[in-house]
């Protein structure tokens, strides 16, 4: 009996040990932030944000450097080792400017001339939700973390420091695009008091976006005395006790200082930065875990989850905890749903938003409401919307296909309101739309602006989205009108050269013509050349194919894109990541490789996709990205492609198969269902799809519908080292 009991005890202990190991392994498997390297793309031309934030948060709190040109437009570039403070808002991966609201800098003396401090990257620690750096002069350890609308700082001065100060700067900006028209702050003092632990202030700006407001509420863990205010909006305060760490909490709001205070106190009631950082890490793990990926290659895991991380810096929440927000009309509004800002739509409509329809489904109705609210406030859907203001940056009206995609996929509760916003935005009388309505195309000799080919092709994509939703809602006349406009891309196609070219009012193509040129001045394309713009018809690929003498001729032209050599003659720094004339560093090229599926030759896409994923995305600071991150788009392309999918048609489109580099990926999709993608026999050699099973059954199409993914289930790729006949049949094409 004793031996039996001991055996049971040993067996029970073994079971408990196995259970403990399983729990530990499960916990480890959910630690996705361990794979994130926020420094990927911090050098080179990636322009990524470096600092502390949470997914889709308003606050991006990080170091700010002097602007030294294009590569500093996120406020940070790895080649630099000087900083001017720590600011609460930044942009990630843009190509022109940064925000830098409310900059703080610890100091040892009240010297306003000391505006640049040297640091070493060896003294930095960067991980999701946390940033720290050890400054040498002044000798102070800086730690930063954040919640959605609040940043928290901890400044620990060296032992023996007798005096310490904090610079508060509400004037600072980066990039030269933003002009600060007004800024100020007010120490909150009791009657007869000279010290305070509470300050409030604001900034009012224009430039990249007009009428941009940012209010802040600042609370400090110890009293400070204002010792200098050299100019409006800048002050130096003296710490009461430099032997104790100074903790500073800064709440932000686009509405008011009081709302900023309420945001901070609701999100961050305590003073423990370590707890805030742990909460931020948990938020990142939850969002990163929307795709549970596996790979035998740890480098792939780091690149993938860093891409996931970068894809969630924006859109940014831009409503307060009480539902207030400042709208595009500069007025304060209240909404029952969350309001968002920072929409780089010309970039993100291509991959980031289709990715969100798979894994961030809980945010999509709020984003749709945000778009409709912006339409009501400014008369059109957002173009490149910042934080409560329109920048009108880039071409087309790319919110239209994003909103159309949400309607067609069933994420919008008020479809009629969404449709009206889409329709009226495409009938709006600016941005060359009157010429499109008058001529049926945009003649270059009537336009006051250049880039007419790019603008017209983007409008075709937008019009197709309106037509698709009109058809869904039974609006036949609208469908016919917008469908016809969406096919006007054919007017720009020059059959003699096989390129899209600018047309004049006489119906003739502009001359002279150079298919390689990308001039900065008078140009027909946007950040690209004629070689890259042949293919910008993702909404009607088969229609594009039909413009060529034959499918064979189309395929030959597509083949030549990746090998043709010529002088790009580019004055545009965005055109990077070249394979022939394919430019992965800029968004108009992002769908092109997947066009091979539409002509039954997906095996030609596989080596090109692997080349891009292996050579243009790296676990590297300087060469991690081949071009701008562009507020999530560059990373979203990798996320989808690594899983073996890409949505070519922007509105309601199919997800086309490619060449997955992940061994598996389990997505949490619509209504919390699970969809698992597996790539059997996957390796650097086995890059070609041999066969596919959907939910255990043989599947012969080279694409999958959104509905099939959203229902949950399994998708199994069998990979091999040689091209196969999979996807080559007429019935298998998208």
SULHU-V95592 format. One record per residue. N is the residue number from 0. RES is the residue in three letters. PSI is psi in whole degrees, 0 to 359 (* if undefined). D_CENTER is the distance of its C-alpha to the mean C-alpha in Angstrom with 2 decimals. Layout:
BEGIN
N:RES:PSI:D_CENTER, N:RES:PSI:D_CENTER
END
This chain:
BEGIN
0:UNK:319:66.15, 1:UNK:315:64.93, 2:UNK:321:63.45, 3:UNK:315:61.86, 4:UNK:317:60.27, 5:UNK:322:59.09, 6:UNK:317:57.60, 7:UNK:318:55.80, 8:UNK:317:54.58, 9:UNK:320:53.33, 10:UNK:318:51.64, 11:UNK:320:50.01, 12:UNK:319:48.84, 13:UNK:319:47.40, 14:UNK:317:45.59, 15:UNK:322:44.20, 16:UNK:315:43.12, 17:UNK:318:41.36, 18:UNK:316:39.73, 19:UNK:318:38.62, 20:UNK:322:37.23, 21:UNK:317:35.38, 22:UNK:316:33.92, 23:UNK:317:32.97, 24:UNK:321:31.42, 25:UNK:318:29.50, 26:UNK:318:28.25, 27:UNK:322:27.26, 28:UNK:338:25.45, 29:UNK:4:23.29, 30:UNK:76:22.45, 31:UNK:335:19.07, 32:UNK:342:18.08, 33:UNK:338:20.90, 34:UNK:352:18.89, 35:UNK:129:15.91, 36:UNK:93:16.32, 37:UNK:346:13.93, 38:UNK:350:15.80, 39:UNK:122:14.55, 40:UNK:4:13.34, 41:UNK:343:14.94, 42:UNK:196:17.57, 43:UNK:223:17.84, 44:UNK:24:15.26, 45:UNK:324:12.06, 46:UNK:31:11.76, 47:UNK:154:9.92, 48:UNK:138:10.86, 49:UNK:121:14.08, 50:UNK:206:15.75, 51:UNK:131:16.07, 52:UNK:175:13.92, 53:UNK:165:13.64, 54:UNK:128:11.02, 55:UNK:27:9.62, 56:UNK:155:12.31, 57:UNK:323:13.45, 58:UNK:125:14.88, 59:UNK:96:13.40, 60:UNK:116:16.89, 61:UNK:176:17.58, 62:UNK:146:19.90, 63:UNK:129:20.04, 64:UNK:161:21.85, 65:UNK:138:23.71, 66:UNK:126:21.82, 67:UNK:28:23.38, 68:UNK:194:21.51, 69:UNK:320:18.38, 70:UNK:358:17.26, 71:UNK:15:17.50, 72:UNK:356:14.95, 73:UNK:4:12.94, 74:UNK:358:16.43, 75:UNK:136:17.08, 76:UNK:135:18.20, 77:UNK:340:20.12, 78:UNK:347:23.01, 79:UNK:150:23.91, 80:UNK:28:26.11, 81:UNK:139:26.66, 82:UNK:157:24.89, 83:UNK:4:25.86, 84:UNK:192:24.64, 85:UNK:115:21.99, 86:UNK:158:19.76, 87:UNK:347:18.01, 88:UNK:140:14.91, 89:UNK:166:12.60, 90:UNK:149:9.50, 91:UNK:114:7.38, 92:UNK:19:7.81, 93:UNK:181:9.33, 94:UNK:14:12.78, 95:UNK:320:15.12, 96:UNK:174:15.27, 97:UNK:178:14.58, 98:UNK:297:15.89, 99:UNK:44:18.11, 100:UNK:132:19.75, 101:UNK:92:22.90, 102:UNK:131:23.67, 103:UNK:146:26.21, 104:UNK:123:28.33, 105:UNK:147:31.29, 106:UNK:159:34.50, 107:UNK:348:38.09, 108:UNK:149:39.64, 109:UNK:62:39.05, 110:UNK:107:38.41, 111:UNK:345:35.86, 112:UNK:341:36.17, 113:UNK:88:34.52, 114:UNK:1:30.93, 115:UNK:128:29.75, 116:UNK:134:30.08, 117:UNK:146:30.00, 118:UNK:168:28.43, 119:UNK:136:28.19, 120:UNK:337:25.22, 121:UNK:340:27.80, 122:UNK:8:27.96, 123:UNK:146:24.28, 124:UNK:124:22.97, 125:UNK:125:19.26, 126:UNK:165:18.05, 127:UNK:121:15.71, 128:UNK:5:17.00, 129:UNK:138:19.56, 130:UNK:140:20.32, 131:UNK:154:23.85, 132:UNK:142:25.83, 133:UNK:108:29.58, 134:UNK:148:30.59, 135:UNK:325:33.99, 136:UNK:95:35.19, 137:UNK:154:35.05, 138:UNK:93:35.53, 139:UNK:140:33.05, 140:UNK:127:30.57, 141:UNK:130:27.28, 142:UNK:139:25.23, 143:UNK:143:22.14, 144:UNK:180:20.47, 145:UNK:156:18.80, 146:UNK:197:18.61, 147:UNK:316:16.46, 148:UNK:10:18.35, 149:UNK:135:20.58, 150:UNK:149:20.74, 151:UNK:134:23.74, 152:UNK:149:25.45, 153:UNK:120:28.51, 154:UNK:116:30.64, 155:UNK:110:33.54, 156:UNK:157:36.05, 157:UNK:147:38.51, 158:UNK:140:41.81, 159:UNK:358:44.41, 160:UNK:123:42.13, 161:UNK:328:44.42, 162:UNK:142:42.13, 163:UNK:148:38.38, 164:UNK:165:36.28, 165:UNK:124:32.80, 166:UNK:131:31.41, 167:UNK:118:29.44, 168:UNK:113:27.76, 169:UNK:7:26.20, 170:UNK:336:26.54, 171:UNK:142:24.32, 172:UNK:168:21.39, 173:UNK:139:19.63, 174:UNK:342:19.48, 175:UNK:359:22.32, 176:UNK:331:20.51, 177:UNK:133:21.12, 178:UNK:126:24.72, 179:UNK:110:25.81, 180:UNK:326:28.56, 181:UNK:143:29.60, 182:UNK:152:29.00, 183:UNK:169:31.32, 184:UNK:159:31.88, 185:UNK:119:34.86, 186:UNK:133:36.37, 187:UNK:107:37.55, 188:UNK:140:41.19, 189:UNK:167:44.01, 190:UNK:124:47.38, 191:UNK:2:48.98, 192:UNK:149:46.08, 193:UNK:347:44.76, 194:UNK:153:42.13, 195:UNK:158:38.98, 196:UNK:16:36.21, 197:UNK:125:34.19, 198:UNK:151:32.55, 199:UNK:154:30.56, 200:UNK:188:29.07, 201:UNK:166:26.61, 202:UNK:141:24.95, 203:UNK:123:25.08, 204:UNK:162:23.26, 205:UNK:169:22.77, 206:UNK:264:21.54, 207:UNK:319:17.90, 208:UNK:135:18.27, 209:UNK:153:21.79, 210:UNK:47:23.19, 211:UNK:123:20.55, 212:UNK:142:22.20, 213:UNK:120:21.51, 214:UNK:150:24.31, 215:UNK:154:24.92, 216:UNK:125:27.51, 217:UNK:125:28.53, 218:UNK:141:30.93, 219:UNK:150:32.58, 220:UNK:348:34.47, 221:UNK:158:37.50, 222:UNK:149:39.19, 223:UNK:158:38.51, 224:UNK:131:40.52, 225:UNK:118:39.22, 226:UNK:343:41.10, 227:UNK:137:39.60, 228:UNK:81:37.74, 229:UNK:332:37.87, 230:UNK:166:36.00, 231:UNK:131:34.38, 232:UNK:359:31.17, 233:UNK:135:31.99, 234:UNK:157:34.19, 235:UNK:127:35.44, 236:UNK:147:36.58, 237:UNK:133:38.95, 238:UNK:146:38.59, 239:UNK:324:41.56, 240:UNK:91:41.57, 241:UNK:351:39.66, 242:UNK:344:41.09, 243:UNK:141:38.70, 244:UNK:140:34.92, 245:UNK:121:33.27, 246:UNK:131:30.54, 247:UNK:128:28.54, 248:UNK:129:26.45, 249:UNK:111:24.42, 250:UNK:144:23.24, 251:UNK:153:21.11, 252:UNK:145:21.47, 253:UNK:359:21.03, 254:UNK:306:24.46, 255:UNK:164:27.08, 256:UNK:321:28.24, 257:UNK:320:29.89, 258:UNK:323:26.75, 259:UNK:319:25.03, 260:UNK:314:28.07, 261:UNK:322:27.92, 262:UNK:312:24.25, 263:UNK:316:25.18, 264:UNK:331:28.38, 265:UNK:321:26.97, 266:UNK:331:24.12, 267:UNK:71:25.98, 268:UNK:334:29.75, 269:UNK:188:30.77, 270:UNK:10:30.70, 271:UNK:103:29.93, 272:UNK:325:26.81, 273:UNK:321:27.29, 274:UNK:319:27.14, 275:UNK:317:23.95, 276:UNK:322:22.37, 277:UNK:320:23.78, 278:UNK:321:22.37, 279:UNK:318:18.86, 280:UNK:319:19.38, 281:UNK:320:20.62, 282:UNK:318:17.63, 283:UNK:318:15.35, 284:UNK:321:17.97, 285:UNK:315:18.11, 286:UNK:319:14.47, 287:UNK:328:14.44, 288:UNK:359:17.76, 289:UNK:343:16.53, 290:UNK:113:16.86, 291:UNK:102:20.03, 292:UNK:153:20.14, 293:UNK:148:23.15, 294:UNK:144:24.01, 295:UNK:349:27.16, 296:UNK:111:25.23, 297:UNK:333:23.82, 298:UNK:319:21.74, 299:UNK:320:19.91, 300:UNK:319:19.35, 301:UNK:317:17.88, 302:UNK:317:15.54, 303:UNK:309:14.50, 304:UNK:335:14.02, 305:UNK:321:12.31, 306:UNK:318:9.71, 307:UNK:314:9.70, 308:UNK:310:9.52, 309:UNK:333:6.60, 310:UNK:351:4.60, 311:UNK:16:6.29, 312:UNK:326:6.22, 313:UNK:161:5.25, 314:UNK:155:6.99, 315:UNK:136:9.84, 316:UNK:131:13.35, 317:UNK:37:15.63, 318:UNK:153:18.93, 319:UNK:172:21.58, 320:UNK:337:23.32, 321:UNK:2:26.02, 322:UNK:357:23.82, 323:UNK:149:24.21, 324:UNK:156:21.57, 325:UNK:125:21.96, 326:UNK:181:21.32, 327:UNK:347:20.77, 328:UNK:10:24.58, 329:UNK:7:24.61, 330:UNK:159:26.60, 331:UNK:132:26.18, 332:UNK:167:25.65, 333:UNK:135:25.83, 334:UNK:146:24.05, 335:UNK:344:24.81, 336:UNK:162:21.22, 337:UNK:141:18.16, 338:UNK:139:16.68, 339:UNK:161:13.02, 340:UNK:182:11.63, 341:UNK:72:8.86, 342:UNK:102:8.10, 343:UNK:69:7.38, 344:UNK:327:9.23, 345:UNK:330:11.10, 346:UNK:307:8.30, 347:UNK:346:6.47, 348:UNK:342:10.01, 349:UNK:322:10.98, 350:UNK:320:9.49, 351:UNK:315:6.55, 352:UNK:319:9.00, 353:UNK:326:11.96, 354:UNK:318:10.82, 355:UNK:327:10.64, 356:UNK:344:14.11, 357:UNK:316:15.36, 358:UNK:349:14.41, 359:UNK:48:13.18, 360:UNK:337:16.09, 361:UNK:345:17.28, 362:UNK:352:14.63, 363:UNK:322:14.96, 364:UNK:325:18.23, 365:UNK:320:17.07, 366:UNK:320:14.17, 367:UNK:317:16.94, 368:UNK:320:19.21, 369:UNK:315:16.84, 370:UNK:314:16.72, 371:UNK:321:20.50, 372:UNK:316:21.12, 373:UNK:319:19.40, 374:UNK:315:21.58, 375:UNK:330:24.63, 376:UNK:330:23.99, 377:UNK:1:23.37, 378:UNK:356:24.89, 379:UNK:160:21.91, 380:UNK:160:18.52, 381:UNK:146:15.57, 382:UNK:290:14.84, 383:UNK:92:12.22, 384:UNK:129:12.80, 385:UNK:228:12.72, 386:UNK:85:14.53, 387:UNK:5:17.39, 388:UNK:154:17.91, 389:UNK:136:17.32, 390:UNK:339:16.65, 391:UNK:28:17.61, 392:UNK:140:15.55, 393:UNK:176:15.46, 394:UNK:165:17.63, 395:UNK:184:18.17, 396:UNK:74:17.38, 397:UNK:353:14.32, 398:UNK:337:14.25, 399:UNK:307:17.52, 400:UNK:329:16.58, 401:UNK:311:13.81, 402:UNK:321:16.60, 403:UNK:320:19.14, 404:UNK:318:17.43, 405:UNK:320:17.49, 406:UNK:311:21.11, 407:UNK:332:22.23, 408:UNK:2:20.91, 409:UNK:27:22.68, 410:UNK:3:20.09, 411:UNK:126:21.46, 412:UNK:331:24.71, 413:UNK:83:25.76, 414:UNK:324:25.47, 415:UNK:318:27.87, 416:UNK:319:25.95, 417:UNK:317:22.73, 418:UNK:318:24.80, 419:UNK:320:26.51, 420:UNK:319:23.31, 421:UNK:312:22.24, 422:UNK:309:25.76, 423:UNK:329:26.39, 424:UNK:328:23.15, 425:UNK:359:24.43, 426:UNK:5:27.86, 427:UNK:144:26.82, 428:UNK:61:28.95, 429:UNK:181:26.69, 430:UNK:41:24.36, 431:UNK:4:27.13, 432:UNK:326:27.29, 433:UNK:322:30.99, 434:UNK:322:31.80, 435:UNK:319:30.14, 436:UNK:325:32.26, 437:UNK:315:35.35, 438:UNK:342:35.32, 439:UNK:359:33.17, 440:UNK:181:31.16, 441:UNK:100:30.14, 442:UNK:132:32.97, 443:UNK:332:32.02, 444:UNK:358:35.32, 445:UNK:346:34.75, 446:UNK:139:31.24, 447:UNK:352:30.89, 448:UNK:166:27.62, 449:UNK:198:26.82, 450:UNK:32:24.22, 451:UNK:327:26.12, 452:UNK:312:25.52, 453:UNK:316:21.73, 454:UNK:316:21.91, 455:UNK:318:24.47, 456:UNK:321:22.71, 457:UNK:320:19.52, 458:UNK:327:21.94, 459:UNK:318:23.62, 460:UNK:316:20.50, 461:UNK:315:20.15, 462:UNK:324:23.90, 463:UNK:323:23.88, 464:UNK:318:21.59, 465:UNK:315:24.09, 466:UNK:319:26.94, 467:UNK:318:25.69, 468:UNK:323:25.42, 469:UNK:317:28.72, 470:UNK:317:30.38, 471:UNK:323:29.17, 472:UNK:4:30.66, 473:UNK:25:33.82, 474:UNK:83:33.47, 475:UNK:314:35.36, 476:UNK:316:35.89, 477:UNK:318:32.25, 478:UNK:312:31.32, 479:UNK:319:33.83, 480:UNK:309:32.76, 481:UNK:330:29.03, 482:UNK:316:29.66, 483:UNK:316:31.97, 484:UNK:325:29.51, 485:UNK:340:26.79, 486:UNK:6:29.27, 487:UNK:355:30.11, 488:UNK:332:28.00, 489:UNK:336:31.30, 490:UNK:334:32.89, 491:UNK:353:30.88, 492:UNK:121:31.86, 493:UNK:106:34.68, 494:UNK:334:36.66, 495:UNK:331:38.66, 496:UNK:340:35.77, 497:UNK:27:33.22, 498:UNK:158:30.47, 499:UNK:128:28.77, 500:UNK:156:30.51, 501:UNK:142:30.88, 502:UNK:144:33.81, 503:UNK:178:36.22, 504:UNK:341:38.31, 505:UNK:2:41.04, 506:UNK:5:38.98, 507:UNK:152:39.00, 508:UNK:146:36.22, 509:UNK:139:35.54, 510:UNK:155:37.40, 511:UNK:165:37.32, 512:UNK:130:34.51, 513:UNK:111:32.76, 514:UNK:342:30.27, 515:UNK:342:28.87, 516:UNK:142:28.54, 517:UNK:72:25.40, 518:UNK:151:27.12, 519:UNK:330:25.47, 520:UNK:246:27.99, 521:UNK:112:29.30, 522:UNK:162:27.16, 523:UNK:347:26.54, 524:UNK:164:23.06, 525:UNK:113:19.65, 526:UNK:46:18.59, 527:UNK:179:20.65, 528:UNK:184:24.23, 529:UNK:327:26.42, 530:UNK:321:25.99, 531:UNK:337:22.25, 532:UNK:0:22.76, 533:UNK:325:25.54, 534:UNK:3:23.17, 535:UNK:61:20.89, 536:UNK:53:22.67, 537:UNK:341:20.57, 538:UNK:347:22.13, 539:UNK:63:25.63, 540:UNK:317:25.82, 541:UNK:327:29.47, 542:UNK:321:30.30, 543:UNK:316:28.90, 544:UNK:321:31.01, 545:UNK:345:34.03, 546:UNK:338:33.90, 547:UNK:159:34.98, 548:UNK:330:38.65, 549:UNK:166:37.81, 550:UNK:325:35.14, 551:UNK:319:36.49, 552:UNK:320:35.91, 553:UNK:314:32.27, 554:UNK:322:31.78, 555:UNK:320:33.63, 556:UNK:319:31.39, 557:UNK:318:28.29, 558:UNK:317:30.03, 559:UNK:334:30.80, 560:UNK:323:27.22, 561:UNK:359:26.65, 562:UNK:343:29.95, 563:UNK:139:30.90, 564:UNK:137:31.53, 565:UNK:164:31.64, 566:UNK:108:30.99, 567:UNK:332:27.45, 568:UNK:43:28.65, 569:UNK:130:25.17, 570:UNK:10:24.82, 571:UNK:119:21.04, 572:UNK:349:19.26, 573:UNK:339:16.17, 574:UNK:91:18.47, 575:UNK:178:18.38, 576:UNK:49:18.60, 577:UNK:134:21.67, 578:UNK:102:23.77, 579:UNK:241:26.48, 580:UNK:1:24.70, 581:UNK:128:21.64, 582:UNK:94:18.75, 583:UNK:341:15.89, 584:UNK:358:14.35, 585:UNK:144:13.64, 586:UNK:326:12.22, 587:UNK:342:15.62, 588:UNK:349:16.92, 589:UNK:333:14.53, 590:UNK:351:16.86, 591:UNK:317:20.07, 592:UNK:325:21.26, 593:UNK:353:21.25, 594:UNK:339:23.71, 595:UNK:329:26.45, 596:UNK:330:26.48, 597:UNK:345:27.53, 598:UNK:19:30.61, 599:UNK:27:31.53, 600:UNK:54:30.63, 601:UNK:339:27.73, 602:UNK:336:29.58, 603:UNK:333:28.66, 604:UNK:325:24.93, 605:UNK:306:25.31, 606:UNK:327:26.26, 607:UNK:318:23.66, 608:UNK:317:20.83, 609:UNK:322:22.32, 610:UNK:314:22.68, 611:UNK:312:19.02, 612:UNK:326:18.01, 613:UNK:328:20.90, 614:UNK:339:20.93, 615:UNK:0:17.48, 616:UNK:117:15.76, 617:UNK:159:17.96, 618:UNK:70:18.60, 619:UNK:144:19.17, 620:UNK:310:18.27, 621:UNK:323:19.08, 622:UNK:20:18.62, 623:UNK:328:15.87, 624:UNK:142:13.59, 625:UNK:356:15.44, 626:UNK:186:13.25, 627:UNK:141:10.38, 628:UNK:329:7.15, 629:UNK:53:5.96, 630:UNK:36:2.96, 631:UNK:341:2.13, 632:UNK:314:5.13, 633:UNK:319:7.70, 634:UNK:322:7.56, 635:UNK:324:7.60, 636:UNK:315:10.52, 637:UNK:316:12.22, 638:UNK:308:12.06, 639:UNK:315:13.68, 640:UNK:324:15.93, 641:UNK:331:17.09, 642:UNK:349:18.31, 643:UNK:18:20.00, 644:UNK:153:18.23, 645:UNK:133:16.29, 646:UNK:111:16.37, 647:UNK:309:17.86, 648:UNK:119:19.13, 649:UNK:325:16.38, 650:UNK:108:18.45, 651:UNK:20:20.13, 652:UNK:168:20.11, 653:UNK:156:21.36, 654:UNK:113:19.57, 655:UNK:142:21.33, 656:UNK:148:22.61, 657:UNK:245:22.01, 658:UNK:92:23.00, 659:UNK:138:21.65, 660:UNK:341:21.62, 661:UNK:149:21.48, 662:UNK:325:24.90, 663:UNK:159:23.70, 664:UNK:123:20.86, 665:UNK:117:21.64, 666:UNK:138:19.15, 667:UNK:109:19.76, 668:UNK:203:19.52, 669:UNK:135:20.94, 670:UNK:26:23.63, 671:UNK:9:23.20, 672:UNK:162:24.61, 673:UNK:134:24.11, 674:UNK:118:23.39, 675:UNK:128:24.23, 676:UNK:128:23.69, 677:UNK:136:26.18, 678:UNK:100:26.84, 679:UNK:143:30.52, 680:UNK:23:31.98, 681:UNK:137:28.56, 682:UNK:177:28.88, 683:UNK:340:28.16, 684:UNK:322:31.23, 685:UNK:84:30.77, 686:UNK:354:27.88, 687:UNK:136:29.41, 688:UNK:126:29.40, 689:UNK:322:33.08, 690:UNK:164:32.98, 691:UNK:144:30.89, 692:UNK:135:31.86, 693:UNK:119:30.27, 694:UNK:39:31.67, 695:UNK:358:34.41, 696:UNK:146:35.58, 697:UNK:137:35.52, 698:UNK:126:32.76, 699:UNK:2:33.11, 700:UNK:151:30.16, 701:UNK:28:27.37, 702:UNK:169:24.75, 703:UNK:145:24.31, 704:UNK:158:23.77, 705:UNK:320:21.30, 706:UNK:319:24.50, 707:UNK:322:25.74, 708:UNK:315:22.65, 709:UNK:335:22.53, 710:UNK:348:26.23, 711:UNK:166:25.68, 712:UNK:207:27.79, 713:UNK:144:27.72, 714:UNK:122:26.80, 715:UNK:119:28.71, 716:UNK:136:28.40, 717:UNK:121:31.40, 718:UNK:154:30.58, 719:UNK:172:33.15, 720:UNK:352:33.88, 721:UNK:152:35.00, 722:UNK:145:33.83, 723:UNK:180:35.14, 724:UNK:0:36.02, 725:UNK:132:33.20, 726:UNK:4:31.30, 727:UNK:343:33.83, 728:UNK:156:35.81, 729:UNK:320:35.55, 730:UNK:352:34.87, 731:UNK:354:32.02, 732:UNK:153:29.76, 733:UNK:*:26.84
END
